[in-house]
């Protein structure tokens, strides 16, 4: 039951000291300073301007020890910088060479490499993935009688496969092989990867489908995915600080950021291992992710290093029934095409996005479970400083003032139940409501993760929250005005003190 809620959260999500990489012009310094002091919260008063917040203050607020940022402007990495420390309680600062787990950003990175095989006509992405698999086949069933899980569909999450995400393996746990993962065999901690919807009929985010592509790439190339990506993507693009290394044993380990839980404590063993390489297994830096953004932007203009224009356009074309192109989420913005992806492994949160016509972009990586609201605040700041219209915009809401005495009455521990319609209830979910300054925050700890989120009051009892989860929390009070519980209708959650 816990794993079902973990995957639900995964889907919703799918929605200090600092050191620089080097000297820069006075203009760059002003831009960096402006970004650091213009973070915008998720929700602000409809009748006012959004407050502009300080990056280091917000890191402390969310208990995120380290952050890396790289900004792409005019088709190049304009600046990259690290903030905080690689591990709470330590003195080793995050810098531009610090590597983080890329989490689900691994998917578009790997898909870029797979598309090189299509570019060379080694693959036809419109064909059934089983046409290329040799060591295992995606089982056919009633869902695949007329429609097949094609490579293209798997890359756009319309292949119909299950297993949305992967939990990783804690330090000391046995690590499964790729075949054990696909078959759901011990020591794999996931269900078997199979087709659960008719391919091509809807978008269903599937890390499992990405692992089918992992095996396909190895079967077609005759080499490990790690070696293939190093030779064909990382080396040509100068992504020298990137590696599909699980467990991490390469030279990158010396400058790897440790993951941290919802309380800001180091994850035991520093991080989980994710052998599901395409789905979640990349270690990299914001700068290297920026290099990939630049390649796709340049290639879309016929100036790529490894990709031609046809391939870049294919990657950035939304597929039927999907919000995705190939690997990337693709959106039509106010005046540009936006391609992006977010990521969340245990102890890490990440985002990167590119604006094709502007030749701009940003990559933000954090080593904290509470990183999601923070990375969006940073992206909003970058968008404000660099003039991006409506990028990850904050919400205007009719916020109200709630007396501090009332807020204090809501503080406490709550035990929640998640009961989606037609499914078995998940009980015993630990929520905490607490005061941070003059505002309330919600802490949700589930299987060691999820995070902390600000609560924004729209009435005396009703609060909005935005983060790994998004919704409305309504406090239940008794006749004396004492809080006895709350509900979150969008998540089918009820909780009691």
Backbone torsions as a table, in degrees:
resi	resn	phi	psi	omega
1	UNK	NA	-38.2	179.2
2	UNK	-62.8	-40.0	-178.6
3	UNK	-65.1	-32.4	178.6
4	UNK	-65.0	-38.2	177.6
5	UNK	-71.4	-36.4	177.4
6	UNK	-57.9	-43.8	-179.6
7	UNK	-70.4	-34.7	175.1
8	UNK	-58.9	-46.7	178.6
9	UNK	-62.1	-39.7	179.5
10	UNK	-58.6	-43.8	-178.4
11	UNK	-65.3	-44.3	-179.0
12	UNK	-62.5	-36.0	179.8
13	UNK	-70.8	-28.1	177.3
14	UNK	-83.8	15.5	128.5
15	UNK	-95.0	NA	NA
16	UNK	NA	170.4	175.6
17	UNK	-100.4	158.6	177.6
18	UNK	-143.2	150.9	174.3
19	UNK	-135.1	142.2	-178.1
20	UNK	-97.8	166.1	178.1
21	UNK	-80.3	-2.2	179.4
22	UNK	151.9	-180.0	-179.4
23	UNK	-70.5	160.2	178.5
24	UNK	-148.3	171.8	179.6
25	UNK	-69.5	166.2	178.2
26	UNK	-62.0	-35.8	178.0
27	UNK	-62.3	-42.1	177.7
28	UNK	-64.4	-42.0	179.9
29	UNK	-60.4	-39.6	178.0
30	UNK	-65.6	-39.8	178.7
31	UNK	-64.6	-42.9	179.5
32	UNK	-61.7	-47.1	-179.6
33	UNK	-61.0	-39.9	-179.9
34	UNK	-65.9	-42.5	178.3
35	UNK	-61.9	-43.3	-177.5
36	UNK	-64.8	-21.1	-174.8
37	UNK	-119.3	21.1	-178.1
38	UNK	-130.8	26.6	178.9
39	UNK	-65.1	137.3	-174.9
40	UNK	-117.2	125.5	-179.5
41	UNK	-68.3	168.2	-174.6
42	UNK	-67.9	-30.9	-175.9
43	UNK	-136.2	137.8	175.4
44	UNK	-145.6	168.5	-174.3
45	UNK	-62.9	133.9	-176.9
46	UNK	-63.9	-27.6	-176.3
47	UNK	-97.0	15.9	-179.3
48	UNK	-141.6	178.5	176.1
49	UNK	-87.0	150.4	178.9
50	UNK	-66.2	140.4	175.1
51	UNK	-67.4	144.9	178.2
52	UNK	-105.3	119.6	-169.4
53	UNK	-111.7	160.5	-177.8
54	UNK	-90.8	136.3	-176.2
55	UNK	-58.4	-48.4	-176.9
56	UNK	-66.2	-35.4	176.0
57	UNK	-62.8	-41.5	-178.2
58	UNK	-71.5	-31.8	173.9
59	UNK	-61.0	-45.0	177.5
60	UNK	-64.7	-41.2	-179.6
61	UNK	-57.1	-43.1	-177.5
62	UNK	-94.4	-0.9	179.9
63	UNK	58.8	46.8	175.5
64	UNK	-107.9	112.3	-173.4
65	UNK	-70.2	-32.5	-173.5
66	UNK	-141.7	145.6	179.9
67	UNK	-140.3	140.1	170.7
68	UNK	-122.2	138.0	-178.9
69	UNK	-132.5	138.4	169.2
70	UNK	-133.2	133.0	-179.3
71	UNK	-115.0	129.0	176.8
72	UNK	-99.8	129.4	178.3
73	UNK	-146.5	138.6	-177.9
74	UNK	54.4	36.9	175.4
75	UNK	72.9	18.5	177.4
76	UNK	-146.2	162.8	176.2
77	UNK	-75.9	107.5	-177.0
78	UNK	-74.0	-41.4	175.9
79	UNK	-158.8	154.4	175.7
80	UNK	-141.8	141.0	-173.5
81	UNK	-155.3	149.6	176.4
82	UNK	-112.8	152.4	-179.1
83	UNK	-135.5	143.4	176.8
84	UNK	78.9	-152.8	-173.0
85	UNK	-127.3	155.8	-179.2
86	UNK	-72.2	-21.1	179.9
87	UNK	-150.1	131.2	-179.3
88	UNK	-56.8	135.9	-179.1
89	UNK	86.1	-7.6	179.8
90	UNK	-100.0	177.8	-178.1
91	UNK	-116.2	-0.1	-178.0
92	UNK	-77.7	111.9	-174.9
93	UNK	-76.9	150.4	168.8
94	UNK	-69.8	134.5	174.7
95	UNK	-132.1	-174.7	-175.3
96	UNK	-68.2	-12.4	178.9
97	UNK	-102.8	1.4	178.0
98	UNK	-68.4	131.1	179.1
99	UNK	-98.1	143.8	177.5
100	UNK	-124.2	161.3	168.3
101	UNK	-70.4	127.3	-179.4
102	UNK	-75.7	-19.1	179.1
103	UNK	62.6	-133.5	-175.4
104	UNK	-72.5	-9.9	171.4
105	UNK	-62.5	-18.4	173.3
106	UNK	-53.5	-33.3	-175.0
107	UNK	-62.2	-58.4	-179.9
108	UNK	-64.7	-29.9	176.5
109	UNK	-63.6	-49.3	179.5
110	UNK	-65.8	-39.4	179.1
111	UNK	-60.9	-35.9	175.7
112	UNK	-57.7	-43.0	177.1
113	UNK	-65.6	-40.0	179.1
114	UNK	-64.0	-36.0	-180.0
115	UNK	-68.3	-20.1	172.0
116	UNK	-64.9	-32.8	176.4
117	UNK	-68.7	-34.7	174.9
118	UNK	-70.3	-39.1	180.0
119	UNK	-61.3	-35.3	179.4
120	UNK	-86.7	4.7	-179.4
121	UNK	66.7	19.5	173.4
122	UNK	-73.5	-31.7	178.8
123	UNK	-122.9	151.3	165.9
124	UNK	-115.0	108.2	-171.1
125	UNK	-70.3	-11.1	177.6
126	UNK	-83.3	-3.8	-177.5
127	UNK	-92.5	158.8	176.1
128	UNK	-56.7	132.0	179.5
129	UNK	-58.8	-29.3	179.7
130	UNK	-64.1	-20.0	177.3
131	UNK	-65.2	-19.7	-176.1
132	UNK	-113.9	-11.6	-179.9
133	UNK	-79.5	137.9	-178.3
134	UNK	-118.0	-40.4	-172.9
135	UNK	-92.2	-5.3	179.6
136	UNK	-170.6	153.9	177.9
137	UNK	-127.2	142.4	174.6
138	UNK	-67.9	118.3	-172.7
139	UNK	-60.2	133.5	172.2
140	UNK	-77.5	150.9	177.1
141	UNK	-156.1	-165.4	-176.1
142	UNK	-61.0	-26.0	-179.2
143	UNK	-75.6	-17.8	-174.0
144	UNK	-109.4	15.4	-178.7
145	UNK	-63.5	-46.9	-178.1
146	UNK	-104.2	-33.8	-177.9
147	UNK	-116.3	145.6	-175.9
148	UNK	-116.3	157.3	174.7
149	UNK	-80.5	87.7	179.8
150	UNK	-76.7	163.9	177.9
151	UNK	-60.3	-43.7	179.6
152	UNK	-59.7	-43.6	-179.9
153	UNK	-67.0	-40.2	178.0
154	UNK	-63.6	-36.4	179.7
155	UNK	-72.4	-20.0	-180.0
156	UNK	-109.6	12.0	178.0
157	UNK	61.2	32.1	172.9
158	UNK	-118.1	18.9	-179.2
159	UNK	-78.6	-8.5	178.1
160	UNK	82.6	5.0	-178.1
161	UNK	-81.6	153.3	178.1
162	UNK	-94.1	-159.8	-175.5
163	UNK	60.7	84.7	-176.9
164	UNK	-64.8	-47.2	-177.9
165	UNK	-146.0	178.0	-177.4
166	UNK	-126.9	140.7	-176.0
167	UNK	-85.5	-14.0	-176.2
168	UNK	77.6	-179.3	-175.7
169	UNK	-130.7	124.4	-179.0
170	UNK	-67.9	162.1	179.8
171	UNK	-54.7	129.3	178.8
172	UNK	93.7	-13.9	178.7
173	UNK	-78.1	148.7	176.9
174	UNK	-66.0	144.3	-177.5
175	UNK	-107.4	126.1	-179.1
176	UNK	-77.1	160.1	170.5
177	UNK	-77.7	169.9	178.2
178	UNK	-62.0	-41.4	179.5
179	UNK	-65.0	-37.7	176.6
180	UNK	-64.8	-37.4	176.4
181	UNK	-63.7	-48.1	-178.5
182	UNK	-63.0	-35.0	-178.2
183	UNK	-91.1	-5.3	-178.9
184	UNK	66.4	34.6	-177.8
185	UNK	-99.5	145.3	177.7
186	UNK	-53.8	138.1	9.5
187	UNK	-90.0	13.8	176.8
188	UNK	-59.3	139.7	-178.0
189	UNK	-104.1	18.7	179.4
190	UNK	-118.3	164.5	173.7
191	UNK	-74.1	161.2	177.3
192	UNK	-59.8	147.0	176.2
193	UNK	-84.4	120.9	179.6
194	UNK	-149.3	168.0	178.1
195	UNK	-81.9	123.6	-177.5
196	UNK	-118.1	-7.7	174.5
197	UNK	-135.2	154.3	175.9
198	UNK	-62.4	121.1	-178.2
199	UNK	-55.8	139.7	176.8
200	UNK	86.5	-2.0	-175.0
201	UNK	-95.6	-23.5	178.0
202	UNK	-162.7	163.0	176.5
203	UNK	-88.0	121.6	177.7
204	UNK	-135.7	105.0	-172.3
205	UNK	-57.4	126.3	-171.2
206	UNK	-140.5	101.9	168.9
207	UNK	-65.3	-30.1	177.0
208	UNK	-60.3	-43.0	177.1
209	UNK	-62.0	-34.7	177.6
210	UNK	-66.0	-32.9	178.1
211	UNK	-73.9	-24.6	169.8
212	UNK	-63.3	-40.5	176.6
213	UNK	-66.7	-32.9	175.1
214	UNK	-56.5	-52.5	-179.8
215	UNK	-65.2	-41.7	179.8
216	UNK	-58.2	-43.6	-179.7
217	UNK	-61.1	-43.0	179.2
218	UNK	-67.9	-38.8	179.0
219	UNK	-65.6	-37.6	-177.5
220	UNK	-76.5	-41.2	-175.5
221	UNK	-87.8	-21.6	-177.5
222	UNK	74.1	19.1	178.7
223	UNK	-141.6	158.1	176.5
224	UNK	-58.8	146.7	178.8
225	UNK	-55.1	-40.7	-179.0
226	UNK	-56.6	-46.0	-179.7
227	UNK	-68.3	-40.6	-179.6
228	UNK	-61.7	-45.8	-178.4
229	UNK	-68.0	-38.0	178.4
230	UNK	-61.5	-45.2	-175.1
231	UNK	-73.9	-38.1	-168.7
232	UNK	-104.2	-17.8	-179.7
233	UNK	-121.6	-56.8	-171.9
234	UNK	-66.1	-48.6	180.0
235	UNK	-63.1	-50.4	-178.6
236	UNK	-61.5	-31.5	-177.8
237	UNK	-93.6	0.9	179.9
238	UNK	72.6	25.7	178.6
239	UNK	-86.9	69.5	-171.5
240	UNK	-75.7	-12.2	-179.2
241	UNK	-110.4	31.3	-179.9
242	UNK	-123.4	140.8	-179.4
243	UNK	-161.3	131.4	169.9
244	UNK	-84.2	70.4	-175.6
245	UNK	-113.0	109.9	179.0
246	UNK	-139.3	114.6	-0.4
247	UNK	-71.9	158.5	-176.5
248	UNK	-71.7	114.6	-179.3
249	UNK	-138.0	9.0	-178.3
250	UNK	-85.7	176.6	176.8
251	UNK	-57.6	-19.7	179.8
252	UNK	-63.3	-22.4	-175.8
253	UNK	-60.4	-27.9	-178.0
254	UNK	-66.7	-21.8	179.9
255	UNK	-127.4	39.3	-179.7
256	UNK	-94.7	137.3	176.3
257	UNK	-78.2	130.7	175.7
258	UNK	-75.5	146.6	175.6
259	UNK	-78.0	153.8	-179.5
260	UNK	-134.6	146.6	-175.2
261	UNK	-85.1	-171.4	-175.6
262	UNK	-64.8	-18.6	178.2
263	UNK	-97.6	3.3	-179.9
264	UNK	81.6	13.7	178.0
265	UNK	-91.6	149.6	-178.1
266	UNK	-64.8	134.3	174.5
267	UNK	-61.5	131.9	177.7
268	UNK	-52.6	130.3	-176.1
269	UNK	79.7	3.5	177.3
270	UNK	81.4	-35.1	178.9
271	UNK	-165.9	162.4	171.3
272	UNK	-86.3	155.9	176.0
273	UNK	-97.2	135.4	-179.8
274	UNK	-122.7	91.5	179.2
275	UNK	-71.0	-9.5	177.7
276	UNK	-79.9	80.7	-165.6
277	UNK	-62.3	-49.3	-178.5
278	UNK	-66.5	-37.8	-178.1
279	UNK	-73.0	-36.7	-168.6
280	UNK	-159.9	9.6	-164.6
281	UNK	-100.2	8.9	-176.5
282	UNK	-84.6	137.3	165.4
283	UNK	-106.0	135.0	-177.8
284	UNK	-164.1	-176.9	177.5
285	UNK	-118.7	160.1	173.1
286	UNK	-57.4	-36.9	-179.8
287	UNK	-63.5	-43.1	178.8
288	UNK	-65.3	-38.1	175.2
289	UNK	-63.8	-36.7	175.7
290	UNK	-62.0	-35.9	177.8
291	UNK	-64.5	-36.4	177.0
292	UNK	-69.5	-41.1	175.5
293	UNK	-56.8	-44.0	-179.6
294	UNK	-62.6	-41.2	179.3
295	UNK	-61.3	-43.1	-179.1
296	UNK	-69.3	-40.0	175.9
297	UNK	-60.8	-49.0	-178.9
298	UNK	-64.5	-42.3	-178.5
299	UNK	-64.2	-35.0	178.5
300	UNK	-65.1	-15.6	176.7
301	UNK	-106.2	11.8	178.8
302	UNK	78.8	20.4	-175.0
303	UNK	-126.5	29.2	-178.1
304	UNK	-76.1	158.9	176.3
305	UNK	-85.1	-43.0	-179.1
306	UNK	-118.5	-23.2	-177.9
307	UNK	-104.2	140.9	171.2
308	UNK	-91.2	171.7	-175.8
309	UNK	-62.1	-39.9	-179.5
310	UNK	-60.3	-42.4	-179.9
311	UNK	-68.0	-43.8	178.9
312	UNK	-61.4	-43.3	178.7
313	UNK	-63.7	-36.7	177.7
314	UNK	-63.3	-43.8	179.0
315	UNK	-60.6	-37.2	-173.2
316	UNK	-95.2	12.4	177.6
317	UNK	-99.1	120.1	178.3
318	UNK	-60.7	137.5	178.8
319	UNK	-91.0	154.2	177.6
320	UNK	-55.4	140.6	178.2
321	UNK	66.0	16.6	-173.8
322	UNK	-139.0	152.5	170.2
323	UNK	-87.9	-2.8	-175.4
324	UNK	-102.2	148.9	158.3
325	UNK	-83.4	-125.5	174.9
326	UNK	-107.7	105.5	-178.8
327	UNK	85.9	-41.4	-175.8
328	UNK	-98.6	143.7	160.6
329	UNK	-67.7	135.5	-177.8
330	UNK	-125.4	127.3	-179.4
331	UNK	-129.5	146.5	171.4
332	UNK	-94.8	109.4	-178.3
333	UNK	-83.5	-168.7	-178.7
334	UNK	-59.8	-43.5	-178.2
335	UNK	-141.6	23.2	-175.4
336	UNK	-159.5	164.3	170.3
337	UNK	-97.2	127.9	-176.2
338	UNK	-110.2	129.9	174.8
339	UNK	-125.3	138.2	-169.1
340	UNK	-161.9	172.8	169.9
341	UNK	-161.3	150.1	173.8
342	UNK	-112.5	172.2	178.4
343	UNK	-154.5	150.8	176.8
344	UNK	-151.6	104.5	167.2
345	UNK	-103.9	170.0	-179.6
346	UNK	-61.4	114.7	177.8
347	UNK	92.3	2.1	-177.3
348	UNK	-141.0	146.5	171.3
349	UNK	-139.5	140.1	-172.6
350	UNK	-144.8	160.3	171.2
351	UNK	-155.0	146.4	164.3
352	UNK	-145.5	148.4	-179.4
353	UNK	-152.3	148.8	177.2
354	UNK	-125.4	149.2	173.9
355	UNK	-113.5	108.6	-166.7
356	UNK	-60.6	-51.7	-174.2
357	UNK	-73.1	-35.5	-179.5
358	UNK	-75.3	-19.3	-175.8
359	UNK	66.3	35.6	-177.1
360	UNK	-125.7	166.9	178.0
361	UNK	177.5	176.8	179.5
362	UNK	-153.4	146.7	171.0
363	UNK	-129.5	130.8	179.0
364	UNK	-128.9	129.8	179.6
365	UNK	-129.9	136.2	-179.7
366	UNK	-129.3	155.5	177.5
367	UNK	-110.9	43.2	179.3
368	UNK	-140.4	144.1	178.5
369	UNK	-63.4	-22.8	-179.7
370	UNK	-94.8	19.6	-171.3
371	UNK	-73.4	-19.9	-172.4
372	UNK	-59.9	-55.4	179.0
373	UNK	-60.7	-32.4	179.6
374	UNK	-66.4	-45.2	-177.2
375	UNK	-64.5	-34.4	177.9
376	UNK	-71.4	-34.7	175.0
377	UNK	-62.2	-39.1	178.5
378	UNK	-67.3	-44.2	179.7
379	UNK	-61.4	-41.0	177.4
380	UNK	-61.5	-38.1	178.9
381	UNK	-65.2	-46.5	178.2
382	UNK	-59.6	-43.6	179.1
383	UNK	-61.4	-39.9	178.8
384	UNK	-65.3	-45.3	-176.4
385	UNK	-68.4	-36.6	-176.0
386	UNK	-99.2	8.5	171.3
387	UNK	75.6	30.5	178.3
388	UNK	-82.7	130.0	178.9
389	UNK	-81.9	127.0	169.9
390	UNK	55.8	39.7	177.7
391	UNK	-91.5	117.0	-180.0
392	UNK	48.6	45.6	-172.3
393	UNK	-61.5	147.4	174.7
394	UNK	-75.0	160.2	-178.6
395	UNK	-96.1	134.5	169.2
396	UNK	-86.7	134.2	-178.9
397	UNK	-143.6	155.8	178.0
398	UNK	-80.1	74.2	-179.6
399	UNK	-73.5	148.9	-178.5
400	UNK	-125.1	162.0	174.7
401	UNK	-88.9	127.8	177.3
402	UNK	-113.7	128.7	-178.8
403	UNK	-53.8	142.5	-179.5
404	UNK	-58.2	-34.3	179.9
405	UNK	-63.8	-35.2	177.5
406	UNK	-70.7	-44.0	178.1
407	UNK	-58.5	-41.0	179.4
408	UNK	-62.9	-32.0	-178.9
409	UNK	-69.5	-19.9	179.1
410	UNK	-85.3	-15.7	-176.2
411	UNK	-65.2	137.2	176.7
412	UNK	154.5	179.9	177.8
413	UNK	-96.6	139.5	-179.4
414	UNK	-130.2	143.6	175.3
415	UNK	-109.0	123.2	-172.3
416	UNK	-111.7	161.3	176.0
417	UNK	-127.2	131.6	176.7
418	UNK	-105.3	117.6	-174.9
419	UNK	-134.6	82.3	175.8
420	UNK	-70.3	151.8	-177.3
421	UNK	-60.4	129.9	176.2
422	UNK	78.4	5.6	-179.4
423	UNK	-123.8	163.6	179.2
424	UNK	-71.2	141.3	-178.8
425	UNK	-71.2	145.4	171.3
426	UNK	-109.3	120.9	-174.1
427	UNK	-113.1	165.4	173.5
428	UNK	80.0	25.8	179.1
429	UNK	-79.1	130.4	-173.5
430	UNK	-92.3	113.8	173.4
431	UNK	-113.0	146.6	170.8
432	UNK	-132.6	135.2	173.7
433	UNK	-111.5	128.7	-176.7
434	UNK	-145.7	161.5	178.1
435	UNK	-89.5	134.2	172.3
436	UNK	-126.1	102.0	-171.2
437	UNK	68.2	-123.2	-179.6
438	UNK	-105.7	13.6	-179.3
439	UNK	-124.6	158.4	177.8
440	UNK	-88.9	149.4	171.9
441	UNK	-131.5	152.4	177.6
442	UNK	-111.7	128.6	174.9
443	UNK	-112.6	123.0	177.6
444	UNK	-120.2	114.4	178.5
445	UNK	-111.8	116.5	-179.7
446	UNK	-139.5	119.0	-174.6
447	UNK	50.4	39.2	175.2
448	UNK	83.9	1.4	-174.1
449	UNK	-134.4	-156.4	178.6
450	UNK	92.9	-81.6	174.4
451	UNK	137.5	-172.1	-178.6
452	UNK	-116.2	139.4	-177.0
453	UNK	-140.4	143.7	174.4
454	UNK	-69.2	146.6	173.3
455	UNK	-107.6	124.9	-176.0
456	UNK	-108.8	115.5	-172.8
457	UNK	-77.0	127.1	172.9
458	UNK	-111.4	-7.9	168.4
459	UNK	-158.2	-179.1	-178.5
460	UNK	-60.9	-34.9	-177.2
461	UNK	-110.5	-7.6	-170.6
462	UNK	-115.5	130.9	-175.6
463	UNK	-134.6	140.4	172.2
464	UNK	-89.7	150.4	170.6
465	UNK	-141.2	147.7	-178.6
466	UNK	-140.6	133.9	179.4
467	UNK	174.9	-135.9	172.2
468	UNK	-59.8	-29.1	173.8
469	UNK	-120.8	155.2	178.1
470	UNK	-138.2	136.7	180.0
471	UNK	177.2	-162.5	179.5
472	UNK	-125.9	128.1	180.0
473	UNK	-106.5	127.2	-179.1
474	UNK	-118.2	116.9	179.0
475	UNK	-75.3	142.5	176.1
476	UNK	-104.0	120.7	-177.6
477	UNK	-118.8	151.9	178.9
478	UNK	-86.7	-174.0	-175.4
479	UNK	-62.6	-25.5	178.8
480	UNK	-89.3	3.2	179.6
481	UNK	82.1	12.3	-179.6
482	UNK	-87.8	133.1	179.7
483	UNK	-68.0	128.0	177.4
484	UNK	-118.2	-5.9	179.3
485	UNK	171.4	-171.9	175.0
486	UNK	-156.9	166.9	174.9
487	UNK	-131.9	153.0	173.1
488	UNK	-127.7	92.2	-172.4
489	UNK	-57.4	-40.4	-177.0
490	UNK	-63.7	-24.5	-177.6
491	UNK	-106.1	4.0	-177.7
492	UNK	54.5	43.1	-178.0
493	UNK	-113.9	135.9	167.4
494	UNK	-126.3	147.4	-177.7
495	UNK	-142.9	150.2	178.1
496	UNK	-130.7	146.6	179.2
497	UNK	-68.5	NA	NA
